[in-house]
Amino acid sequence: MIKLLLVEDDVNLSYIVKTVLEDLIGGYEVFTAANGKEGLKQWEEHRPDVIVSDIEMPVMNGFDMVRRIRETDK
């Protein structure tokens, strides 16, 4: 099972992507976050194999989140 972190502030889009990956395609366990700060918490907790992130989000954008992750995990 592939662990995927989806960081997206659009609730509807996040739901659709999660549902498609888990239920229609299968083989994915999807964790979601609504902004980069939440994404960092989810990353620390689950250590996903793949991260798919929006760029422009409230609180912390996708670029800043990735920079913070790379400080810890190259």
PyMOL Python script that loads the backbone (N, CA, C, O; Angstrom):
from pymol import cmd

cmd.read_pdbstr("""\
ATOM      1  N   MET A   1       0.852  -1.180   0.000  1.00  0.00           N
ATOM      2  CA  MET A   1       0.000   0.000   0.000  1.00  0.00           C
ATOM      3  C   MET A   1       0.895   1.240   0.000  1.00  0.00           C
ATOM      4  O   MET A   1       1.819   1.346   0.806  1.00  0.00           O
ATOM      5  N   ILE A   2       0.619   2.156  -0.893  1.00  0.00           N
ATOM      6  CA  ILE A   2       1.367   3.406  -1.003  1.00  0.00           C
ATOM      7  C   ILE A   2       0.722   4.444  -0.100  1.00  0.00           C
ATOM      8  O   ILE A   2      -0.475   4.712  -0.197  1.00  0.00           O
ATOM      9  N   LYS A   3       1.532   5.027   0.782  1.00  0.00           N
ATOM     10  CA  LYS A   3       1.036   6.104   1.653  1.00  0.00           C
ATOM     11  C   LYS A   3       1.258   7.437   0.939  1.00  0.00           C
ATOM     12  O   LYS A   3       2.382   7.774   0.566  1.00  0.00           O
ATOM     13  N   LEU A   4       0.179   8.187   0.756  1.00  0.00           N
ATOM     14  CA  LEU A   4       0.220   9.448   0.031  1.00  0.00           C
ATOM     15  C   LEU A   4      -0.333  10.563   0.901  1.00  0.00           C
ATOM     16  O   LEU A   4      -1.409  10.428   1.483  1.00  0.00           O
ATOM     17  N   LEU A   5       0.396  11.655   0.988  1.00  0.00           N
ATOM     18  CA  LEU A   5      -0.077  12.843   1.694  1.00  0.00           C
ATOM     19  C   LEU A   5      -0.572  13.838   0.659  1.00  0.00           C
ATOM     20  O   LEU A   5       0.177  14.259  -0.223  1.00  0.00           O
ATOM     21  N   LEU A   6      -1.843  14.212   0.774  1.00  0.00           N
ATOM     22  CA  LEU A   6      -2.463  15.191  -0.114  1.00  0.00           C
ATOM     23  C   LEU A   6      -2.685  16.473   0.672  1.00  0.00           C
ATOM     24  O   LEU A   6      -3.455  16.489   1.632  1.00  0.00           O
ATOM     25  N   VAL A   7      -2.012  17.549   0.270  1.00  0.00           N
ATOM     26  CA  VAL A   7      -2.132  18.834   0.952  1.00  0.00           C
ATOM     27  C   VAL A   7      -2.863  19.781   0.009  1.00  0.00           C
ATOM     28  O   VAL A   7      -2.304  20.234  -0.990  1.00  0.00           O
ATOM     29  N   GLU A   8      -4.116  20.072   0.337  1.00  0.00           N
ATOM     30  CA  GLU A   8      -4.993  20.838  -0.553  1.00  0.00           C
ATOM     31  C   GLU A   8      -6.011  21.591   0.293  1.00  0.00           C
ATOM     32  O   GLU A   8      -6.671  21.000   1.148  1.00  0.00           O
ATOM     33  N   ASP A   9      -6.139  22.902   0.055  1.00  0.00           N
ATOM     34  CA  ASP A   9      -7.080  23.705   0.845  1.00  0.00           C
ATOM     35  C   ASP A   9      -8.508  23.670   0.309  1.00  0.00           C
ATOM     36  O   ASP A   9      -9.423  24.128   0.994  1.00  0.00           O
ATOM     37  N   ASP A  10      -8.722  23.151  -0.872  1.00  0.00           N
ATOM     38  CA  ASP A  10     -10.069  23.003  -1.423  1.00  0.00           C
ATOM     39  C   ASP A  10     -10.638  21.668  -0.942  1.00  0.00           C
ATOM     40  O   ASP A  10     -10.208  20.606  -1.393  1.00  0.00           O
ATOM     41  N   VAL A  11     -11.599  21.727  -0.033  1.00  0.00           N
ATOM     42  CA  VAL A  11     -12.152  20.530   0.592  1.00  0.00           C
ATOM     43  C   VAL A  11     -12.769  19.576  -0.426  1.00  0.00           C
ATOM     44  O   VAL A  11     -12.590  18.362  -0.328  1.00  0.00           O
ATOM     45  N   ASN A  12     -13.488  20.114  -1.394  1.00  0.00           N
ATOM     46  CA  ASN A  12     -14.134  19.268  -2.399  1.00  0.00           C
ATOM     47  C   ASN A  12     -13.115  18.535  -3.268  1.00  0.00           C
ATOM     48  O   ASN A  12     -13.251  17.336  -3.512  1.00  0.00           O
ATOM     49  N   LEU A  13     -12.102  19.251  -3.730  1.00  0.00           N
ATOM     50  CA  LEU A  13     -11.065  18.632  -4.552  1.00  0.00           C
ATOM     51  C   LEU A  13     -10.310  17.565  -3.753  1.00  0.00           C
ATOM     52  O   LEU A  13     -10.017  16.486  -4.269  1.00  0.00           O
ATOM     53  N   SER A  14     -10.005  17.869  -2.516  1.00  0.00           N
ATOM     54  CA  SER A  14      -9.316  16.920  -1.649  1.00  0.00           C
ATOM     55  C   SER A  14     -10.134  15.632  -1.495  1.00  0.00           C
ATOM     56  O   SER A  14      -9.587  14.531  -1.568  1.00  0.00           O
ATOM     57  N   TYR A  15     -11.431  15.777  -1.282  1.00  0.00           N
ATOM     58  CA  TYR A  15     -12.315  14.614  -1.140  1.00  0.00           C
ATOM     59  C   TYR A  15     -12.334  13.777  -2.418  1.00  0.00           C
ATOM     60  O   TYR A  15     -12.261  12.549  -2.361  1.00  0.00           O
ATOM     61  N   ILE A  16     -12.431  14.436  -3.560  1.00  0.00           N
ATOM     62  CA  ILE A  16     -12.488  13.720  -4.837  1.00  0.00           C
ATOM     63  C   ILE A  16     -11.196  12.941  -5.075  1.00  0.00           C
ATOM     64  O   ILE A  16     -11.241  11.759  -5.418  1.00  0.00           O
ATOM     65  N   VAL A  17     -10.055  13.588  -4.898  1.00  0.00           N
ATOM     66  CA  VAL A  17      -8.771  12.924  -5.143  1.00  0.00           C
ATOM     67  C   VAL A  17      -8.590  11.746  -4.188  1.00  0.00           C
ATOM     68  O   VAL A  17      -8.181  10.662  -4.604  1.00  0.00           O
ATOM     69  N   LYS A  18      -8.893  11.959  -2.920  1.00  0.00           N
ATOM     70  CA  LYS A  18      -8.769  10.886  -1.918  1.00  0.00           C
ATOM     71  C   LYS A  18      -9.660   9.695  -2.291  1.00  0.00           C
ATOM     72  O   LYS A  18      -9.217   8.547  -2.254  1.00  0.00           O
ATOM     73  N   THR A  19     -10.895   9.972  -2.645  1.00  0.00           N
ATOM     74  CA  THR A  19     -11.843   8.915  -2.995  1.00  0.00           C
ATOM     75  C   THR A  19     -11.389   8.143  -4.229  1.00  0.00           C
ATOM     76  O   THR A  19     -11.444   6.914  -4.251  1.00  0.00           O
ATOM     77  N   VAL A  20     -10.943   8.858  -5.248  1.00  0.00           N
ATOM     78  CA  VAL A  20     -10.488   8.191  -6.475  1.00  0.00           C
ATOM     79  C   VAL A  20      -9.283   7.296  -6.187  1.00  0.00           C
ATOM     80  O   VAL A  20      -9.247   6.148  -6.630  1.00  0.00           O
ATOM     81  N   LEU A  21      -8.309   7.806  -5.457  1.00  0.00           N
ATOM     82  CA  LEU A  21      -7.099   7.028  -5.195  1.00  0.00           C
ATOM     83  C   LEU A  21      -7.364   5.814  -4.311  1.00  0.00           C
ATOM     84  O   LEU A  21      -6.843   4.730  -4.572  1.00  0.00           O
ATOM     85  N   GLU A  22      -8.167   5.990  -3.272  1.00  0.00           N
ATOM     86  CA  GLU A  22      -8.400   4.890  -2.342  1.00  0.00           C
ATOM     87  C   GLU A  22      -9.436   3.891  -2.845  1.00  0.00           C
ATOM     88  O   GLU A  22      -9.241   2.680  -2.736  1.00  0.00           O
ATOM     89  N   ASP A  23     -10.542   4.399  -3.399  1.00  0.00           N
ATOM     90  CA  ASP A  23     -11.668   3.520  -3.728  1.00  0.00           C
ATOM     91  C   ASP A  23     -11.699   3.063  -5.186  1.00  0.00           C
ATOM     92  O   ASP A  23     -11.970   1.893  -5.456  1.00  0.00           O
ATOM     93  N   LEU A  24     -11.433   3.946  -6.107  1.00  0.00           N
ATOM     94  CA  LEU A  24     -11.546   3.571  -7.524  1.00  0.00           C
ATOM     95  C   LEU A  24     -10.265   2.924  -8.046  1.00  0.00           C
ATOM     96  O   LEU A  24     -10.318   1.878  -8.693  1.00  0.00           O
ATOM     97  N   ILE A  25      -9.123   3.535  -7.770  1.00  0.00           N
ATOM     98  CA  ILE A  25      -7.854   2.985  -8.247  1.00  0.00           C
ATOM     99  C   ILE A  25      -7.350   1.913  -7.284  1.00  0.00           C
ATOM    100  O   ILE A  25      -6.965   0.821  -7.702  1.00  0.00           O
ATOM    101  N   GLY A  26      -7.358   2.237  -5.986  1.00  0.00           N
ATOM    102  CA  GLY A  26      -6.908   1.296  -4.961  1.00  0.00           C
ATOM    103  C   GLY A  26      -5.401   1.286  -4.811  1.00  0.00           C
ATOM    104  O   GLY A  26      -4.669   1.779  -5.669  1.00  0.00           O
ATOM    105  N   GLY A  27      -4.954   0.717  -3.707  1.00  0.00           N
ATOM    106  CA  GLY A  27      -3.522   0.613  -3.451  1.00  0.00           C
ATOM    107  C   GLY A  27      -2.923   1.826  -2.771  1.00  0.00           C
ATOM    108  O   GLY A  27      -1.711   1.879  -2.559  1.00  0.00           O
ATOM    109  N   TYR A  28      -3.754   2.810  -2.421  1.00  0.00           N
ATOM    110  CA  TYR A  28      -3.285   4.027  -1.768  1.00  0.00           C
ATOM    111  C   TYR A  28      -3.958   4.197  -0.412  1.00  0.00           C
ATOM    112  O   TYR A  28      -5.150   3.932  -0.255  1.00  0.00           O
ATOM    113  N   GLU A  29      -3.186   4.637   0.548  1.00  0.00           N
ATOM    114  CA  GLU A  29      -3.711   5.115   1.826  1.00  0.00           C
ATOM    115  C   GLU A  29      -3.440   6.615   1.815  1.00  0.00           C
ATOM    116  O   GLU A  29      -2.282   7.033   1.848  1.00  0.00           O
ATOM    117  N   VAL A  30      -4.485   7.422   1.769  1.00  0.00           N
ATOM    118  CA  VAL A  30      -4.340   8.865   1.583  1.00  0.00           C
ATOM    119  C   VAL A  30      -4.597   9.596   2.897  1.00  0.00           C
ATOM    120  O   VAL A  30      -5.635   9.415   3.535  1.00  0.00           O
ATOM    121  N   PHE A  31      -3.632  10.422   3.285  1.00  0.00           N
ATOM    122  CA  PHE A  31      -3.760  11.315   4.426  1.00  0.00           C
ATOM    123  C   PHE A  31      -3.925  12.716   3.869  1.00  0.00           C
ATOM    124  O   PHE A  31      -3.271  13.066   2.886  1.00  0.00           O
ATOM    125  N   THR A  32      -4.780  13.524   4.472  1.00  0.00           N
ATOM    126  CA  THR A  32      -5.030  14.858   3.936  1.00  0.00           C
ATOM    127  C   THR A  32      -4.691  15.938   4.949  1.00  0.00           C
ATOM    128  O   THR A  32      -4.702  15.721   6.160  1.00  0.00           O
ATOM    129  N   ALA A  33      -4.390  17.107   4.407  1.00  0.00           N
ATOM    130  CA  ALA A  33      -4.133  18.301   5.204  1.00  0.00           C
ATOM    131  C   ALA A  33      -4.625  19.502   4.406  1.00  0.00           C
ATOM    132  O   ALA A  33      -4.589  19.494   3.176  1.00  0.00           O
ATOM    133  N   ALA A  34      -5.085  20.538   5.113  1.00  0.00           N
ATOM    134  CA  ALA A  34      -5.675  21.704   4.455  1.00  0.00           C
ATOM    135  C   ALA A  34      -4.678  22.832   4.210  1.00  0.00           C
ATOM    136  O   ALA A  34      -5.008  23.808   3.536  1.00  0.00           O
ATOM    137  N   ASN A  35      -3.472  22.714   4.743  1.00  0.00           N
ATOM    138  CA  ASN A  35      -2.442  23.733   4.526  1.00  0.00           C
ATOM    139  C   ASN A  35      -1.082  23.131   4.861  1.00  0.00           C
ATOM    140  O   ASN A  35      -0.992  22.006   5.354  1.00  0.00           O
ATOM    141  N   GLY A  36      -0.025  23.894   4.588  1.00  0.00           N
ATOM    142  CA  GLY A  36       1.325  23.387   4.803  1.00  0.00           C
ATOM    143  C   GLY A  36       1.641  23.053   6.242  1.00  0.00           C
ATOM    144  O   GLY A  36       2.367  22.094   6.506  1.00  0.00           O
ATOM    145  N   LYS A  37       1.119  23.811   7.168  1.00  0.00           N
ATOM    146  CA  LYS A  37       1.375  23.538   8.591  1.00  0.00           C
ATOM    147  C   LYS A  37       0.770  22.194   8.990  1.00  0.00           C
ATOM    148  O   LYS A  37       1.415  21.395   9.669  1.00  0.00           O
ATOM    149  N   GLU A  38      -0.470  21.950   8.567  1.00  0.00           N
ATOM    150  CA  GLU A  38      -1.096  20.648   8.825  1.00  0.00           C
ATOM    151  C   GLU A  38      -0.353  19.544   8.074  1.00  0.00           C
ATOM    152  O   GLU A  38      -0.205  18.430   8.575  1.00  0.00           O
ATOM    153  N   GLY A  39       0.112  19.868   6.866  1.00  0.00           N
ATOM    154  CA  GLY A  39       0.866  18.905   6.075  1.00  0.00           C
ATOM    155  C   GLY A  39       2.134  18.453   6.782  1.00  0.00           C
ATOM    156  O   GLY A  39       2.475  17.271   6.746  1.00  0.00           O
ATOM    157  N   LEU A  40       2.833  19.381   7.423  1.00  0.00           N
ATOM    158  CA  LEU A  40       4.033  19.022   8.183  1.00  0.00           C
ATOM    159  C   LEU A  40       3.697  18.052   9.304  1.00  0.00           C
ATOM    160  O   LEU A  40       4.419  17.080   9.525  1.00  0.00           O
ATOM    161  N   LYS A  41       2.611  18.310  10.009  1.00  0.00           N
ATOM    162  CA  LYS A  41       2.198  17.412  11.098  1.00  0.00           C
ATOM    163  C   LYS A  41       1.880  16.025  10.565  1.00  0.00           C
ATOM    164  O   LYS A  41       2.290  15.020  11.146  1.00  0.00           O
ATOM    165  N   GLN A  42       1.140  15.970   9.448  1.00  0.00           N
ATOM    166  CA  GLN A  42       0.798  14.682   8.850  1.00  0.00           C
ATOM    167  C   GLN A  42       2.055  13.962   8.356  1.00  0.00           C
ATOM    168  O   GLN A  42       2.168  12.744   8.496  1.00  0.00           O
ATOM    169  N   TRP A  43       2.984  14.701   7.786  1.00  0.00           N
ATOM    170  CA  TRP A  43       4.238  14.109   7.307  1.00  0.00           C
ATOM    171  C   TRP A  43       5.016  13.501   8.467  1.00  0.00           C
ATOM    172  O   TRP A  43       5.522  12.383   8.361  1.00  0.00           O
ATOM    173  N   GLU A  44       5.113  14.234   9.573  1.00  0.00           N
ATOM    174  CA  GLU A  44       5.842  13.731  10.744  1.00  0.00           C
ATOM    175  C   GLU A  44       5.180  12.475  11.312  1.00  0.00           C
ATOM    176  O   GLU A  44       5.863  11.549  11.748  1.00  0.00           O
ATOM    177  N   GLU A  45       3.860  12.451  11.305  1.00  0.00           N
ATOM    178  CA  GLU A  45       3.122  11.329  11.885  1.00  0.00           C
ATOM    179  C   GLU A  45       3.133  10.087  11.005  1.00  0.00           C
ATOM    180  O   GLU A  45       3.268   8.977  11.518  1.00  0.00           O
ATOM    181  N   HIS A  46       2.993  10.250   9.687  1.00  0.00           N
ATOM    182  CA  HIS A  46       2.798   9.107   8.797  1.00  0.00           C
ATOM    183  C   HIS A  46       3.969   8.784   7.887  1.00  0.00           C
ATOM    184  O   HIS A  46       4.035   7.674   7.358  1.00  0.00           O
ATOM    185  N   ARG A  47       4.896   9.710   7.684  1.00  0.00           N
ATOM    186  CA  ARG A  47       6.030   9.522   6.772  1.00  0.00           C
ATOM    187  C   ARG A  47       5.590   8.900   5.447  1.00  0.00           C
ATOM    188  O   ARG A  47       5.956   7.767   5.135  1.00  0.00           O
ATOM    189  N   PRO A  48       4.797   9.651   4.664  1.00  0.00           N
ATOM    190  CA  PRO A  48       4.257   9.107   3.419  1.00  0.00           C
ATOM    191  C   PRO A  48       5.346   8.840   2.378  1.00  0.00           C
ATOM    192  O   PRO A  48       6.446   9.389   2.439  1.00  0.00           O
ATOM    193  N   ASP A  49       4.997   7.982   1.428  1.00  0.00           N
ATOM    194  CA  ASP A  49       5.889   7.677   0.311  1.00  0.00           C
ATOM    195  C   ASP A  49       5.862   8.787  -0.737  1.00  0.00           C
ATOM    196  O   ASP A  49       6.859   9.043  -1.412  1.00  0.00           O
ATOM    197  N   VAL A  50       4.704   9.442  -0.863  1.00  0.00           N
ATOM    198  CA  VAL A  50       4.485  10.462  -1.888  1.00  0.00           C
ATOM    199  C   VAL A  50       3.746  11.641  -1.259  1.00  0.00           C
ATOM    200  O   VAL A  50       2.866  11.460  -0.418  1.00  0.00           O
ATOM    201  N   ILE A  51       4.119  12.857  -1.681  1.00  0.00           N
ATOM    202  CA  ILE A  51       3.402  14.062  -1.264  1.00  0.00           C
ATOM    203  C   ILE A  51       2.901  14.770  -2.518  1.00  0.00           C
ATOM    204  O   ILE A  51       3.670  15.031  -3.443  1.00  0.00           O
ATOM    205  N   VAL A  52       1.610  15.078  -2.540  1.00  0.00           N
ATOM    206  CA  VAL A  52       1.014  15.886  -3.598  1.00  0.00           C
ATOM    207  C   VAL A  52       0.478  17.127  -2.907  1.00  0.00           C
ATOM    208  O   VAL A  52      -0.371  17.035  -2.021  1.00  0.00           O
ATOM    209  N   SER A  53       0.978  18.298  -3.317  1.00  0.00           N
ATOM    210  CA  SER A  53       0.618  19.509  -2.594  1.00  0.00           C
ATOM    211  C   SER A  53       0.234  20.651  -3.526  1.00  0.00           C
ATOM    212  O   SER A  53       0.820  20.852  -4.589  1.00  0.00           O
ATOM    213  N   ASP A  54      -0.764  21.377  -3.082  1.00  0.00           N
ATOM    214  CA  ASP A  54      -1.114  22.657  -3.673  1.00  0.00           C
ATOM    215  C   ASP A  54       0.042  23.617  -3.353  1.00  0.00           C
ATOM    216  O   ASP A  54       0.817  23.360  -2.432  1.00  0.00           O
ATOM    217  N   ILE A  55       0.158  24.690  -4.086  1.00  0.00           N
ATOM    218  CA  ILE A  55       1.208  25.676  -3.823  1.00  0.00           C
ATOM    219  C   ILE A  55       0.673  26.807  -2.952  1.00  0.00           C
ATOM    220  O   ILE A  55       1.219  27.084  -1.884  1.00  0.00           O
ATOM    221  N   GLU A  56      -0.375  27.448  -3.399  1.00  0.00           N
ATOM    222  CA  GLU A  56      -0.919  28.602  -2.678  1.00  0.00           C
ATOM    223  C   GLU A  56      -2.019  28.148  -1.734  1.00  0.00           C
ATOM    224  O   GLU A  56      -3.099  27.733  -2.153  1.00  0.00           O
ATOM    225  N   MET A  57      -1.703  28.244  -0.422  1.00  0.00           N
ATOM    226  CA  MET A  57      -2.641  27.851   0.631  1.00  0.00           C
ATOM    227  C   MET A  57      -2.497  28.821   1.796  1.00  0.00           C
ATOM    228  O   MET A  57      -1.467  29.481   1.934  1.00  0.00           O
ATOM    229  N   PRO A  58      -3.516  28.907   2.625  1.00  0.00           N
ATOM    230  CA  PRO A  58      -3.401  29.753   3.812  1.00  0.00           C
ATOM    231  C   PRO A  58      -2.452  29.120   4.834  1.00  0.00           C
ATOM    232  O   PRO A  58      -2.129  27.936   4.739  1.00  0.00           O
ATOM    233  N   VAL A  59      -2.020  29.897   5.784  1.00  0.00           N
ATOM    234  CA  VAL A  59      -1.161  29.502   6.911  1.00  0.00           C
ATOM    235  C   VAL A  59       0.270  29.229   6.453  1.00  0.00           C
ATOM    236  O   VAL A  59       1.184  29.948   6.859  1.00  0.00           O
ATOM    237  N   MET A  60       0.491  28.206   5.615  1.00  0.00           N
ATOM    238  CA  MET A  60       1.817  27.908   5.074  1.00  0.00           C
ATOM    239  C   MET A  60       1.634  27.353   3.669  1.00  0.00           C
ATOM    240  O   MET A  60       0.841  26.435   3.461  1.00  0.00           O
ATOM    241  N   ASN A  61       2.367  27.910   2.700  1.00  0.00           N
ATOM    242  CA  ASN A  61       2.216  27.436   1.319  1.00  0.00           C
ATOM    243  C   ASN A  61       3.005  26.149   1.082  1.00  0.00           C
ATOM    244  O   ASN A  61       3.791  25.718   1.926  1.00  0.00           O
ATOM    245  N   GLY A  62       2.781  25.555  -0.069  1.00  0.00           N
ATOM    246  CA  GLY A  62       3.418  24.289  -0.403  1.00  0.00           C
ATOM    247  C   GLY A  62       4.934  24.356  -0.499  1.00  0.00           C
ATOM    248  O   GLY A  62       5.618  23.415  -0.097  1.00  0.00           O
ATOM    249  N   PHE A  63       5.471  25.455  -1.026  1.00  0.00           N
ATOM    250  CA  PHE A  63       6.925  25.602  -1.125  1.00  0.00           C
ATOM    251  C   PHE A  63       7.572  25.621   0.251  1.00  0.00           C
ATOM    252  O   PHE A  63       8.581  24.953   0.478  1.00  0.00           O
ATOM    253  N   ASP A  64       6.991  26.388   1.173  1.00  0.00           N
ATOM    254  CA  ASP A  64       7.556  26.463   2.527  1.00  0.00           C
ATOM    255  C   ASP A  64       7.477  25.119   3.239  1.00  0.00           C
ATOM    256  O   ASP A  64       8.400  24.741   3.960  1.00  0.00           O
ATOM    257  N   MET A  65       6.384  24.401   3.042  1.00  0.00           N
ATOM    258  CA  MET A  65       6.249  23.083   3.654  1.00  0.00           C
ATOM    259  C   MET A  65       7.350  22.150   3.160  1.00  0.00           C
ATOM    260  O   MET A  65       7.986  21.464   3.960  1.00  0.00           O
ATOM    261  N   VAL A  66       7.577  22.121   1.845  1.00  0.00           N
ATOM    262  CA  VAL A  66       8.602  21.246   1.281  1.00  0.00           C
ATOM    263  C   VAL A  66       9.989  21.655   1.769  1.00  0.00           C
ATOM    264  O   VAL A  66      10.813  20.791   2.069  1.00  0.00           O
ATOM    265  N   ARG A  67      10.257  22.938   1.852  1.00  0.00           N
ATOM    266  CA  ARG A  67      11.552  23.401   2.386  1.00  0.00           C
ATOM    267  C   ARG A  67      11.770  22.876   3.797  1.00  0.00           C
ATOM    268  O   ARG A  67      12.859  22.409   4.129  1.00  0.00           O
ATOM    269  N   ARG A  68      10.735  22.953   4.628  1.00  0.00           N
ATOM    270  CA  ARG A  68      10.838  22.480   6.014  1.00  0.00           C
ATOM    271  C   ARG A  68      11.060  20.967   6.066  1.00  0.00           C
ATOM    272  O   ARG A  68      11.845  20.482   6.881  1.00  0.00           O
ATOM    273  N   ILE A  69      10.383  20.235   5.215  1.00  0.00           N
ATOM    274  CA  ILE A  69      10.572  18.781   5.190  1.00  0.00           C
ATOM    275  C   ILE A  69      11.995  18.448   4.763  1.00  0.00           C
ATOM    276  O   ILE A  69      12.631  17.569   5.345  1.00  0.00           O
ATOM    277  N   ARG A  70      12.493  19.147   3.751  1.00  0.00           N
ATOM    278  CA  ARG A  70      13.861  18.867   3.259  1.00  0.00           C
ATOM    279  C   ARG A  70      14.947  19.223   4.274  1.00  0.00           C
ATOM    280  O   ARG A  70      16.054  18.689   4.196  1.00  0.00           O
ATOM    281  N   GLU A  71      14.659  20.096   5.205  1.00  0.00           N
ATOM    282  CA  GLU A  71      15.626  20.392   6.276  1.00  0.00           C
ATOM    283  C   GLU A  71      15.863  19.167   7.144  1.00  0.00           C
ATOM    284  O   GLU A  71      16.940  18.997   7.717  1.00  0.00           O
ATOM    285  N   THR A  72      14.851  18.317   7.235  1.00  0.00           N
ATOM    286  CA  THR A  72      14.917  17.133   8.087  1.00  0.00           C
ATOM    287  C   THR A  72      15.175  15.866   7.289  1.00  0.00           C
ATOM    288  O   THR A  72      15.905  14.985   7.742  1.00  0.00           O
ATOM    289  N   ASP A  73      14.586  15.768   6.113  1.00  0.00           N
ATOM    290  CA  ASP A  73      14.630  14.542   5.317  1.00  0.00           C
ATOM    291  C   ASP A  73      14.964  14.874   3.861  1.00  0.00           C
ATOM    292  O   ASP A  73      14.093  15.296   3.101  1.00  0.00           O
ATOM    293  N   LYS A  74      16.183  14.687   3.492  1.00  0.00           N
ATOM    294  CA  LYS A  74      16.620  15.011   2.129  1.00  0.00           C
ATOM    295  C   LYS A  74      16.084  13.992   1.159  1.00  0.00           C
ATOM    296  O   LYS A  74      16.340  14.088  -0.042  1.00  0.00           O
TER     297      LYS A  74
END
""", "prot")
cmd.dss("prot")
cmd.show_as("cartoon", "prot")
cmd.util.cbc("prot")
cmd.orient("prot")
